[in-house]
Amino acid sequence: MSSITLMMIKPDAVENGYIGKIIEKVTSSGFKIRALKLTQLSKYDAQRFYYVHRERSFFPDLVNFMSRSPIIAAVLEKKNAVSDFRNLIGSTNPVEADEGTIRNLYASSIAENAVHGSDSDKNAKIEASFHFSGRERF
C-alpha cells in the first residue's frame, strides 16, 4: 500500500539551480509526484509550518531562511514514502549524509540542507494539507 510524504526543496537548492536534479533523483527512486508547485513562504507561513521548533534557538534563522526566496513543495507517493524519502535525503548535516543522498550532493550546511522531508505518516498528511488543497493533489 502506498503512502505519502511532503518534500520541500528549500531556498538554497532553488537558488542554486538544483530543482531538476533533485526531482530527477526523487522520481528515479520510484516516487510518484502527486502535487507540485513553486511557491514562497511568508514569515508567518514559515512560523506556522515550523511551529514545533518555536522554542529552539535556531527558529528565527529557520524562519528567515525558509521565507527568503521560493521553494518547491511536492507531495510524493510510494510504499513506505516517509522512511524511503528520509533515506534518500540523508542526514540533516550534509557532512554526515551518506554518499549519493540529496543532502550529500546538494546541501551546504546543517542550516541550508537543500530539502525537507516529513518525519512521520501523520505529519506527512498535515504538511501536505498545509501546502495543497484536495483538488491540487492527484
C-alpha positions, 0 to 999 in steps of 0.5 A, spaced: 500 500 500 502 506 498 503 512 502 505 519 502 510 524 504 511 532 503 518 534 500 520 541 500 526 543 496 528 549 500 531 556 498 538 554 497 537 548 492 532 553 488 537 558 488 542 554 486 539 551 480 538 544 483 530 543 482 531 538 476 536 534 479 533 533 485 526 531 482 530 527 477 533 523 483 526 523 487 522 520 481 528 515 479 527 512 486 520 510 484 516 516 487 510 518 484 509 526 484 502 527 486 502 535 487 507 540 485 508 547 485 513 553 486 511 557 491 514 562 497 513 562 504 511 568 508 514 569 515 508 567 518 507 561 513 514 559 515 512 560 523 506 556 522 509 550 518 515 550 523 511 551 529 514 545 533 521 548 533 518 555 536 522 554 542 529 552 539 534 557 538 535 556 531 527 558 529 528 565 527 534 563 522 529 557 520 524 562 519 528 567 515 531 562 511 525 558 509 521 565 507 527 568 503 526 566 496 521 560 493 521 553 494 518 547 491 513 543 495 511 536 492 507 531 495 510 524 493 507 517 493 510 510 494 510 504 499 513 506 505 514 514 502 516 517 509 522 512 511 524 511 503 524 519 502 528 520 509 533 515 506 534 518 500 535 525 503 540 523 508 542 526 514 540 533 516 548 535 516 550 534 509 557 532 512 554 526 515 549 524 509 551 518 506 554 518 499 549 519 493 543 522 498 540 529 496 543 532 502 550 529 500 550 532 493 546 538 494 546 541 501 551 546 504 550 546 511 546 543 517 542 550 516 541 550 508 540 542 507 537 543 500 530 539 502 525 537 507 522 531 508 516 529 513 518 525 519 512 521 520 505 518 516 501 523 520 505 529 519 506 527 512 498 528 511 498 535 515 504 538 511 501 536 505 494 539 507 498 545 509 501 546 502 495 543 497 488 543 497 484 536 495 483 538 488 491 540 487 493 533 489 492 527 484 
